[in-house]
Amino acid sequence: MTLQPDPSADTLTPAQYGVGARFTLSVYDDRYVAIILDALGAADASGLTVETGDISTFVAGGEADILRYLRDVIAHAAASGAHLSAGILLSRGCPGELQCELPPGVTAIGGAPVALEPTGVRARAHWSLYPLLDGHGGGEHMTGIYDAIRLAKDNGTFSGSDHFATRLDGDLADVLGTIASGWLMVGAHVQHVTTHATISINSPSRIAD
């Protein structure tokens, strides 16, 4: 699919702008097949494209709908009580992929912060954010990353800095909201932005509360 040069970003659909996620749910329990399949089946995928393969699940659609789906899949699996982790990659504004082909010069578009209904599930995560071009009027790309970390501190989900990642802690909905809101905030300045998180729930090796 080829778009006309210099389109208005406001007129692009999520598919045209390349909004999507890929995630892998890993369950450390001998019931893992049932837990994963039940979780995928229980979540509302209305308005989304969902494709599950032998490695991961691809989800495309609007940002808020994608995050609600991820919240529901992970929370349902967590209700099993089993230790699990979810590896999540969010991407938007790709310059050329299977689902989109944006020409150069498309204005970056951000999005409203994502607020999800609480789940009652305690989650910890390592989170990394990747603006794939310098933004902020040509400024250094770390500006957007630091802004996103400040957002995590302001909303109370920040719990420390580790090698190559920021640690988040809180209700699963709040952790996912921080991840998505930082991603969208940087997306207001940089067309192509990806973010990666590894979320751990029900771990037997929790750090002290």
C-alpha positions in Angstrom: 0.0 0.0 0.0 1.5 3.4 -1.1 0.2 6.6 0.4 0.2 10.0 -1.4 3.2 12.2 -0.5 2.9 14.5 2.6 -0.5 13.3 3.9 -2.0 14.9 7.0 -1.3 12.5 9.9 -4.8 13.4 11.3 -6.4 11.6 8.4 -4.5 8.4 8.7 -6.1 5.3 10.2 -4.1 3.4 12.9 -3.3 0.7 10.2 -2.0 3.4 7.8 0.1 4.9 10.5 1.5 1.5 11.5 0.1 1.2 15.0 0.5 -2.2 16.5 1.8 -4.5 19.2 3.5 -7.9 19.3 3.5 -9.8 22.6 4.5 -13.1 24.0 2.9 -14.5 27.2 5.0 -17.0 29.1 3.5 -19.0 31.9 5.7 -21.0 34.3 3.2 -23.7 35.2 2.3 -27.1 33.8 -1.1 -25.7 32.9 0.5 -23.1 30.6 -1.3 -24.1 27.4 -4.8 -23.8 29.0 -3.9 -20.6 30.8 -2.6 -18.9 27.7 -5.4 -20.0 25.4 -8.1 -19.1 28.0 -6.6 -15.7 28.4 -6.5 -15.0 24.7 -10.0 -16.2 24.3 -11.4 -14.2 27.2 -10.2 -10.8 26.1 -12.5 -8.6 23.9 -10.8 -8.2 20.5 -13.5 -6.0 19.0 -12.1 -3.6 16.5 -8.7 -5.2 16.5 -6.7 -7.5 14.2 -5.3 -10.3 16.3 -3.0 -13.0 14.8 -1.4 -15.6 17.1 1.5 -17.7 15.8 4.0 -20.1 17.3 6.2 -17.3 18.6 4.0 -14.4 19.5 0.7 -12.6 19.0 0.3 -9.6 16.7 -2.4 -6.9 17.5 -3.3 -4.0 15.3 -5.8 -1.2 15.9 -6.2 2.0 17.9 -3.7 2.5 20.7 -6.3 2.5 23.5 -8.0 -0.6 22.2 -4.7 -2.4 22.0 -3.8 -1.5 25.5 -7.2 -2.6 26.9 -6.7 -6.0 25.1 -3.2 -6.5 26.5 -4.5 -5.6 30.0 -7.3 -8.1 29.8 -5.2 -11.0 28.4 -2.5 -10.5 31.0 -4.9 -10.0 33.9 -6.9 -13.1 33.0 -3.7 -15.2 32.9 -2.6 -13.7 36.2 -5.8 -14.7 37.9 -4.5 -18.3 37.6 -2.0 -17.5 40.3 0.8 -18.9 38.1 4.1 -17.0 37.7 4.0 -15.4 34.3 5.8 -12.8 32.2 4.7 -10.8 29.2 7.1 -9.5 26.6 5.5 -6.5 24.8 6.6 -4.5 21.8 4.6 -1.4 20.8 5.3 0.4 17.5 3.8 3.3 15.6 4.7 5.4 12.7 6.8 2.8 10.8 8.3 4.1 7.6 7.7 0.8 5.8 6.3 -2.5 7.0 3.8 -5.2 6.1 0.9 -3.1 7.3 1.9 0.4 6.3 4.3 2.4 4.1 4.6 6.0 5.2 6.3 8.4 2.9 9.0 10.7 4.3 7.8 13.9 5.9 4.6 12.7 7.6 4.0 14.9 10.6 4.4 13.0 13.8 1.2 12.6 15.9 1.0 11.9 19.6 -1.9 10.8 21.5 -3.8 11.2 24.8 -2.3 9.5 27.9 -3.8 6.0 28.3 -5.9 5.5 31.4 -7.0 1.9 32.0 -9.4 0.5 34.6 -7.5 -1.0 37.6 -7.1 -4.8 37.6 -6.0 -5.4 41.2 -3.0 -7.3 39.8 0.4 -6.2 41.0 2.9 -6.0 38.2 6.6 -5.2 37.9 8.2 -4.4 34.6 11.4 -3.4 32.8 10.6 -0.7 30.3 12.7 0.7 27.4 11.6 3.4 25.0 13.1 4.0 21.5 12.5 7.2 19.5 13.8 6.1 16.1 14.8 9.6 15.1 15.8 12.7 17.1 12.8 14.9 17.8 11.8 18.0 19.9 12.7 20.4 17.1 15.8 18.5 16.2 16.8 18.0 19.8 18.7 14.9 21.1 16.5 11.8 21.4 17.2 11.4 25.1 15.0 14.4 25.8 11.9 12.4 25.0 13.1 9.4 27.0 13.8 11.5 30.1 10.3 13.1 29.7 8.7 9.7 29.7 10.7 8.6 32.8 9.6 11.8 34.5 6.0 10.9 33.7 6.5 7.5 35.5 7.9 9.3 38.5 5.0 11.7 38.6 2.3 9.0 38.4 4.0 6.8 41.0 4.9 3.8 38.8 8.7 4.5 38.7 10.6 2.2 41.0 14.2 2.5 39.8 16.7 2.5 37.0 18.4 -0.7 35.9 20.9 -1.4 33.1 19.2 -0.6 29.8 15.7 -0.3 31.4 13.5 1.6 33.7 11.8 -0.4 36.5 8.0 0.1 36.9 5.8 -1.2 39.7 2.1 -1.0 40.4 -1.3 -2.2 39.3 -1.0 -3.8 35.9 -3.3 -1.1 34.4 -1.1 1.7 35.7 2.1 0.0 34.5 0.7 -0.5 31.0 -0.7 3.1 31.1 2.8 4.5 31.8 4.4 2.4 29.0 1.8 3.5 26.5 1.6 7.2 27.6 5.4 7.6 27.4 5.3 6.0 23.9 2.5 8.3 22.7 4.1 11.4 24.3 7.3 10.8 22.4 5.2 10.1 19.3 4.1 13.7 19.2 7.7 14.7 18.2 9.0 11.6 16.4 7.1 9.7 13.7 8.5 6.2 14.3 8.6 5.2 18.0 8.8 1.8 19.6 8.7 0.7 23.2 9.5 -2.6 24.8 8.5 -4.0 28.2 8.9 -7.2 30.1 6.2 -7.5 32.7 6.4 -10.0 35.6 3.5 -11.1 37.7 3.2 -13.6 40.6 6.9 -14.0 40.7 8.2 -16.3 43.5 11.3 -14.1 43.8 9.7 -10.7 44.5 11.8 -8.0 45.9 10.8 -6.5 49.3 7.6 -4.4 49.2 
